[in-house]
């Protein structure tokens, strides 16, 4: 009866610790709003800018200054919890300037971490990861000479802190391990006793 009790106690403690402890590393989430700056070709100055609240979109045509220059066609910028996306339907190509594209600024993560990397998904011919640069709180996409029509998504990675188990979870886990060790010791003792 004692072994069964120890086994049940150990299993319950380990199970409770697993259920209430945070799960490993979570994808970090953006917080607040993200600035979007459209750089004018050849001058490296801001042509126009706006902000997008995390979890929302900016749509053109519309009243945003970013819509300037899109006399017809459509454009949508979306900022999710850990991704920035753009979808454009507009004929032509971006000008062949030193830099003609967008700089997304003010990237702040809930963990307090900074931008440490990204992955790119796109159907724009010629747009590769070499066209994207980033710093701790910004990421730039250079679309120089590329087709305007298409979409891209930047999945953002942060160097933020990973979740750590709470002290109460660690205590339950320790109790579970002690219970399993006690069970193993009791089993060995009984096996040794049966042999003798």
C-alpha positions as CSV (number, residue, x, y, z in Angstrom):
1,X,0.0,0.0,0.0
2,X,2.9,2.4,0.8
3,X,4.4,2.0,-2.7
4,X,1.2,2.7,-4.5
5,X,0.7,5.8,-2.3
6,X,4.2,7.1,-3.1
7,X,3.7,6.4,-6.8
8,X,0.4,8.3,-6.9
9,X,1.8,11.1,-4.9
10,X,4.9,11.4,-7.2
11,X,2.7,11.3,-10.4
12,X,0.3,13.9,-9.0
13,X,3.1,16.3,-8.0
14,X,4.9,16.0,-11.4
15,X,1.6,16.4,-13.3
16,X,0.6,19.4,-11.2
17,X,4.0,21.0,-11.8
18,X,3.8,20.5,-15.5
19,X,0.2,21.8,-15.7
20,X,0.8,25.1,-13.8
21,X,4.3,25.9,-14.9
22,X,4.9,28.2,-17.9
23,X,5.7,26.3,-21.1
24,X,9.3,26.8,-22.3
25,X,10.1,29.7,-24.5
26,X,7.2,31.6,-26.1
27,X,7.3,33.7,-29.2
28,X,7.7,37.2,-28.1
29,X,5.0,39.7,-29.0
30,X,5.1,43.3,-30.1
31,X,3.6,46.0,-28.0
32,X,2.2,49.5,-28.6
33,X,2.5,50.8,-32.1
34,X,5.0,50.6,-35.0
35,X,6.2,53.5,-37.0
36,X,6.3,53.2,-40.8
37,X,8.6,55.5,-42.8
38,X,8.6,55.5,-46.6
39,X,12.0,56.6,-47.8
40,X,12.2,58.7,-50.9
41,X,14.5,57.3,-53.6
42,X,17.9,58.8,-54.1
43,X,17.7,61.2,-51.1
44,X,17.5,58.8,-48.1
45,X,15.0,61.1,-46.5
46,X,11.5,60.3,-45.4
47,X,8.9,60.8,-48.1
48,X,6.1,60.2,-45.8
49,X,5.3,58.4,-42.5
50,X,2.6,57.1,-40.2
51,X,2.1,54.6,-37.3
52,X,0.2,51.3,-37.0
53,X,-1.1,50.0,-33.7
54,X,0.0,46.4,-33.1
55,X,-2.9,44.1,-34.1
56,X,-4.3,46.5,-36.8
57,X,-3.8,47.4,-40.4
58,X,-3.3,50.5,-42.5
59,X,-5.2,50.5,-45.8
60,X,-4.8,52.5,-49.0
61,X,-6.7,54.2,-50.5
62,X,-7.3,56.0,-47.3
63,X,-6.4,59.0,-45.3
64,X,-2.9,57.9,-44.1
65,X,0.0,59.8,-45.5
66,X,1.5,56.5,-46.6
67,X,-1.3,56.4,-49.2
68,X,0.3,59.4,-50.9
69,X,1.6,58.4,-54.3
70,X,-0.9,55.6,-54.8
71,X,-3.3,57.3,-57.0
72,X,-5.0,54.0,-57.8
73,X,-4.5,50.5,-56.7
74,X,-4.5,49.1,-53.1
75,X,-2.0,48.6,-50.4
76,X,-2.4,47.1,-46.9
77,X,0.2,47.1,-44.1
78,X,-0.6,44.9,-41.2
79,X,1.2,44.6,-37.8
80,X,0.5,41.4,-35.9
81,X,1.8,40.1,-32.6
82,X,5.2,39.2,-34.2
83,X,4.9,39.9,-37.9
84,X,4.7,42.9,-40.3
85,X,3.0,42.3,-43.6
86,X,2.4,44.3,-46.8
87,X,0.2,43.5,-49.8
88,X,0.1,45.8,-52.8
89,X,-1.8,45.7,-56.1
90,X,-0.4,48.6,-58.2
91,X,1.2,48.5,-61.6
92,X,4.9,49.4,-62.1
93,X,8.1,49.2,-60.1
94,X,9.7,51.1,-57.3
95,X,12.2,53.7,-58.5
96,X,15.8,52.7,-58.8
97,X,17.1,54.8,-56.0
98,X,19.8,54.2,-53.4
99,X,17.0,53.1,-51.1
100,X,13.4,53.0,-52.0
101,X,11.3,51.2,-49.4
102,X,10.0,51.1,-45.8
103,X,11.6,51.4,-42.4
104,X,9.4,50.0,-39.6
105,X,10.5,51.6,-36.3
106,X,9.7,51.6,-32.6
107,X,9.6,47.8,-32.4
108,X,9.0,47.1,-28.7
109,X,8.5,43.6,-27.3
110,X,6.5,42.6,-24.3
111,X,9.6,40.9,-22.8
112,X,11.6,44.0,-23.1
113,X,13.9,42.3,-25.5
114,X,15.1,43.7,-28.8
115,X,14.8,42.5,-32.4
116,X,17.4,39.7,-33.0
117,X,16.3,38.3,-36.4
118,X,13.6,37.7,-38.9
119,X,12.3,35.4,-41.6
120,X,10.9,36.6,-44.9
121,X,8.0,35.2,-46.9
122,X,7.3,37.0,-50.2
123,X,6.0,36.5,-53.8
124,X,7.8,39.7,-55.0
125,X,10.4,38.6,-57.6
126,X,13.9,39.8,-56.5
127,X,13.0,40.5,-52.9
128,X,15.4,38.4,-50.7
129,X,16.7,38.6,-47.1
130,X,19.7,40.6,-48.4
131,X,17.2,43.4,-49.1
132,X,16.2,43.5,-45.4
133,X,18.3,45.1,-42.6
134,X,17.4,45.5,-39.0
135,X,18.6,47.0,-35.7
136,X,17.4,46.5,-32.1
137,X,14.1,48.3,-32.7
138,X,13.7,48.7,-36.4
139,X,13.6,46.7,-39.7
140,X,14.0,48.1,-43.2
141,X,12.9,46.6,-46.5
142,X,14.6,48.0,-49.7
143,X,12.3,47.5,-52.7
144,X,14.5,49.5,-55.1
145,X,13.7,48.5,-58.7
146,X,11.3,45.7,-57.6
147,X,7.7,45.3,-58.8
148,X,5.2,47.2,-56.6
149,X,2.5,44.5,-56.8
150,X,3.1,41.6,-54.4
151,X,3.3,40.8,-50.8
152,X,5.8,40.2,-48.1
153,X,5.7,39.2,-44.4
154,X,8.5,39.8,-41.9
155,X,8.3,37.3,-39.0
156,X,10.1,39.0,-36.2
157,X,12.3,37.3,-33.6
158,X,13.4,38.9,-30.4
159,X,16.2,38.2,-28.0
160,X,13.8,38.6,-25.0
161,X,13.7,36.6,-21.9
162,X,12.2,33.2,-21.9
163,X,9.6,32.2,-19.4
164,X,10.9,30.6,-16.2
165,X,9.0,28.3,-13.9
166,X,7.4,29.9,-10.8
167,X,8.8,28.9,-7.4
168,X,5.7,27.0,-6.5
169,X,6.0,24.9,-9.7
170,X,9.6,24.1,-8.8
171,X,8.6,23.0,-5.3
172,X,5.9,20.6,-6.8
173,X,8.4,19.3,-9.3
174,X,11.0,18.7,-6.5
175,X,8.4,16.9,-4.4
176,X,7.5,14.7,-7.4
177,X,11.2,13.8,-8.0
178,X,11.7,13.1,-4.3
179,X,8.6,10.8,-4.4
180,X,10.0,8.9,-7.4
181,X,13.4,8.6,-5.7
182,X,11.7,7.3,-2.5
183,X,9.7,4.8,-4.6
184,X,12.8,3.6,-6.3
185,X,14.6,3.2,-2.9
186,X,11.6,1.4,-1.4
187,X,11.5,-0.9,-4.4
188,X,15.2,-1.7,-4.1
189,X,14.9,-2.3,-0.4
190,X,12.0,-4.7,-0.8
191,X,13.8,-6.5,-3.6
192,X,16.9,-6.8,-1.4
193,X,14.7,-8.0,1.5
194,X,13.0,-10.6,-0.7
195,X,16.4,-12.0,-1.8
196,X,17.8,-12.2,1.7
